[in-house]
Amino acid sequence: MLLRAEGLHSGTQMAWATYHKTVAEVLSPPDGLILFCGCGSRFEDVTAVDARTGRAPLDEMVTFLDGL
Protein backbone atom coordinates (compact mmCIF):
# COMPACT_ATOMS: atom_id res chain seq x y z
CA MET A 1 0.00 0.00 0.00
CA LEU A 2 2.86 2.40 0.69
CA LEU A 3 4.25 1.91 -2.82
CA ARG A 4 0.86 2.56 -4.37
CA ALA A 5 0.49 5.72 -2.29
CA GLU A 6 3.60 7.00 -4.10
CA GLY A 7 2.34 5.89 -7.54
CA LEU A 8 4.63 2.83 -7.66
CA HIS A 9 3.95 -0.83 -8.39
CA SER A 10 5.88 -3.94 -7.36
CA GLY A 11 6.89 -7.20 -8.95
CA THR A 12 8.97 -10.25 -8.13
CA GLN A 13 12.47 -10.68 -9.51
CA MET A 14 13.12 -14.38 -9.96
CA ALA A 15 16.64 -13.83 -11.31
CA TRP A 16 17.84 -13.51 -7.70
CA ALA A 17 17.52 -17.29 -7.35
CA THR A 18 20.49 -17.60 -9.71
CA TYR A 19 22.64 -15.55 -7.33
CA HIS A 20 21.49 -17.03 -4.01
CA LYS A 21 25.06 -18.01 -3.00
CA THR A 22 26.35 -14.47 -3.56
CA VAL A 23 23.43 -12.98 -1.62
CA ALA A 24 23.96 -15.50 1.21
CA GLU A 25 27.52 -14.21 1.63
CA VAL A 26 26.06 -10.81 2.51
CA LEU A 27 22.90 -11.81 4.41
CA SER A 28 24.08 -15.05 6.08
CA PRO A 29 20.63 -16.68 6.21
CA PRO A 30 19.99 -19.53 8.65
CA ASP A 31 20.85 -23.03 7.43
CA GLY A 32 18.23 -24.38 5.05
CA LEU A 33 17.08 -20.97 3.77
CA ILE A 34 18.03 -19.31 0.47
CA LEU A 35 16.91 -16.15 -1.26
CA PHE A 36 14.59 -17.34 -4.00
CA CYS A 37 13.32 -14.03 -5.32
CA GLY A 38 13.35 -10.34 -4.63
CA CYS A 39 10.82 -7.60 -5.07
CA GLY A 40 11.33 -4.62 -7.32
CA SER A 41 9.37 -1.39 -7.46
CA ARG A 42 8.65 0.74 -10.49
CA PHE A 43 6.29 3.24 -12.00
CA GLU A 44 3.65 1.46 -14.09
CA ASP A 45 4.03 1.51 -17.86
CA VAL A 46 0.40 2.00 -18.85
CA THR A 47 1.23 1.15 -22.48
CA ALA A 48 2.57 -2.34 -21.63
CA VAL A 49 0.45 -5.47 -21.84
CA ASP A 50 0.80 -6.99 -18.37
CA ALA A 51 -0.66 -10.17 -16.91
CA ARG A 52 -1.92 -9.44 -13.43
CA THR A 53 -2.08 -12.08 -10.75
CA GLY A 54 -3.70 -12.27 -7.35
CA ARG A 55 -1.72 -11.80 -4.17
CA ALA A 56 -1.21 -14.35 -1.39
CA PRO A 57 -1.26 -13.10 2.21
CA LEU A 58 2.13 -11.72 3.28
CA ASP A 59 2.65 -14.30 6.04
CA GLU A 60 2.34 -17.11 3.48
CA MET A 61 5.05 -15.68 1.25
CA VAL A 62 7.59 -13.88 3.44
CA THR A 63 9.89 -14.87 6.29
CA PHE A 64 11.29 -11.92 8.24
CA LEU A 65 14.68 -12.54 9.85
CA ASP A 66 15.49 -10.37 12.88
CA GLY A 67 18.88 -8.75 13.20
CA LEU A 68 19.93 -8.69 9.55
Secondary structure, DSSP 8 states (H G I E B T S, - for coil): -HHHHTTEEEEEEGGGGGGHHHHHHHH---TT-----EEEEEE--TTS---------HHHH----TT-
